[in-house]
Amino acid sequence: MSEHVDQVDAATMAEMRAWAKDCEWREAQDNGMTSAEYVDELSDEEVLAGIDRHYGGGAAQFVRDGS
C-alpha cells in the first residue's frame, strides 16, 4: 500500500469513501447491500486498501489527483 491511514487527512478519506460508494462492489451485492451501505461498514484501512487496488495509480495517485 502506497499511503497509510495516518498520512491521509479526514477530507481526503471522505473523498475516498465517496469515490468507493460510486463503485459497484460484488461483496455488497452478495450481502444484499448497496455500495454505500457496504462502504459505510468498512474501516478506513479497508477503504484505503480498496482505493490502492482499484484506483488507477493507487491511493498515492488519488491523493495527488485531489491536490
C-alpha positions as CSV (number, residue, x, y, z in Angstrom):
1,M,0.0,0.0,0.0
2,S,1.4,3.3,-1.0
3,E,-0.4,5.5,1.5
4,H,-1.1,4.9,5.2
5,V,-4.3,5.9,7.0
6,D,-2.2,8.2,9.3
7,Q,-1.0,10.0,6.2
8,V,-4.5,10.7,4.8
9,D,-6.4,13.7,6.2
10,A,-10.1,13.4,7.1
11,A,-11.2,15.4,4.0
12,T,-9.2,13.1,1.7
13,M,-10.6,10.0,3.4
14,A,-14.1,11.3,2.9
15,E,-13.4,11.8,-0.8
16,M,-12.1,8.2,-0.9
17,R,-15.2,6.9,0.7
18,A,-17.4,8.9,-1.7
19,W,-15.5,7.5,-4.7
20,A,-15.8,4.0,-3.4
21,K,-19.5,4.4,-2.9
22,D,-19.9,5.2,-6.6
23,C,-18.3,1.8,-7.5
24,E,-20.1,-1.5,-7.8
25,W,-18.9,-3.9,-5.1
26,R,-19.6,-7.7,-5.6
27,E,-19.3,-8.1,-1.8
28,A,-22.1,-5.6,-1.3
29,Q,-24.3,-7.4,-3.9
30,D,-23.5,-10.8,-2.3
31,N,-24.7,-9.5,1.1
32,G,-27.8,-7.7,-0.3
33,M,-26.4,-4.3,0.5
34,T,-26.0,-1.1,-1.6
35,S,-22.4,0.0,-2.3
36,A,-22.9,2.9,0.0
37,E,-24.0,0.6,2.9
38,Y,-21.1,-1.7,2.2
39,V,-18.5,1.2,2.2
40,D,-20.0,2.7,5.4
41,E,-19.2,-0.6,7.2
42,L,-15.5,-0.6,6.0
43,S,-12.7,0.7,8.2
44,D,-10.5,3.5,6.9
45,E,-7.8,0.9,6.4
46,E,-10.1,-1.2,4.2
47,V,-11.2,1.8,2.2
48,L,-7.6,2.8,1.6
49,A,-6.7,-0.7,0.6
50,G,-9.6,-0.7,-1.9
51,I,-8.5,2.6,-3.4
52,D,-5.0,1.3,-3.7
53,R,-6.2,-1.7,-5.6
54,H,-8.9,-0.2,-7.8
55,Y,-8.0,3.5,-8.4
56,G,-5.7,4.0,-11.4
57,G,-2.3,4.6,-9.8
58,G,-3.4,3.6,-6.4
59,A,-4.0,5.6,-3.2
60,A,-0.9,7.8,-3.9
61,Q,-2.4,8.9,-7.2
62,F,-5.8,9.5,-5.7
63,V,-4.1,11.9,-3.2
64,R,-2.1,13.6,-6.0
65,D,-5.3,14.0,-8.1
66,G,-7.1,15.6,-5.2
67,S,-4.3,18.2,-4.6
